[in-house]
Amino acid sequence: MHYARIILTLTLAFLALADPWPAAAEEEFVTALTGKFPPFSYYDNQGNLAGFDVDVSREIALRINRESRIIATEWDGILAGLLAEKYDAIIGSMAITPARQESVDFSTPYYHSGAQLFVHRDNPDKVYSISECNGLRIAVVLGETYQHFLEEKFPDVEVVTLKSAAEIFAMLEQKRITGFVTDRLVGAWQVKEAGRPFVPVGEMLYKERIGIPVRKDNPDLLGQINTALAAMEDDGTMQRIHQRYFGLGKTSSSKLGTMEPSVIATKLLKGFAVSLGIALAALLLGFVLAIPSGLLLTFQRGSLKPLHFLVRGFVDFIRGTPVLIQLLFVWLGLGLSPFPAAILTLGICAMAYMAEVIRAGLMSVDPGQDLGARALGLSPLDRFRFVVWPQAFRIAIPPLMNCVVALLKDTALVSIISIPELIREAQSIISVTFEPGLYYLIAGLMFFAVTFPLMKLSDRVERSIKAKGFAHD
């Protein structure tokens, strides 16, 4: 009980310190974007969010007398997060479509753009319009309207979906795709400002109206946003923001392609600390739950048989479903904040695998050990504490180490619910520096620096157990 209280206290302290989404104050205007869509949203050379959408979001917050708070999240889950009331609105260059209007209400458009095909300047496939791309690989960002457009209008095109524009740009530079479809302004900006070797080809595929979605049960906020947008158009503020990022007289001080080394190091270390913190909290939670669960899994007869089948069904379900789906269910379905959702999901998942390991460890103990202890007059609790559990735990240590390593790597999944862990921080750096190979390698090495000693420790413990005769070859 003493250890359980310590674990509970540490977990609660971590949640209190780490949760980046405290309960929203009434005067806050919480908006979401990706932070990986330059020049609309990206991280500047000081590691702060910047871009056209960021400026629009802050200007609207100012005009509706609220404090701006911007959350960077993944695009493929951004609309679900809005519907789950994780933020008030999305100011992330979202196109107004009939399908989306069935779920949310859009503001009046705050800019117009359109879809455009871009190819490499060398144009090795000799493509000059989208109609010439049958059988060729054309990339889009996962969840964008361009994906549905290509699949519906050009079914013979091989659509490649990636998580961000930065990954698409890197693949096209390597000529691993024929081209990509994106916002006309974004593509043109990349060509002009970031020196990318891309060129637009063909006519604009279609025009888009870009609006700000809010939930249908929040018409007051929608009215305030529309009023603010109209005022920004009337007094020229919107035009000045547009000129700042797209005009010939661009005055942005946040030059892309650069980020201070100290900022990069801070973001990577901070993200890794978040990953390790989540892994530690989830590990503690999972291990505490795994011990009784593993024990119940060994009781297939007697009065505990109903509990056995209950735990068996739950463990099998957790092990048989993707962690990503579990994570989204806990975050969106149960409505938890990101950090509690991540720790609970990964902790339960770790519990399922550890319970099986502990069950196997308990079953590997010779039944004669328990019978001998019973002959000495030990109680059932003392037989478990002093005879069975020490032997089972020693045998279970190596596979438990594997569970720890797998859990640490699974923390990379929590970026989908907007937690700024290591991979998300690396992606935010890549969106500015356009060096995915370098920063994914660094992130991988940081994980390896922790998992490799754990794997070596596991090998050493296993050899030690074998040397003492607690395991069978």
Order of alpha helices (4+ residues) and beta strands (2+ residues): alpha-beta-beta-beta-alpha-beta-alpha-beta-beta-alpha-beta-beta-beta-alpha-beta-alpha-beta-alpha-beta-beta-alpha-alpha-alpha-alpha-alpha-alpha-alpha-alpha-alpha-alpha-alpha
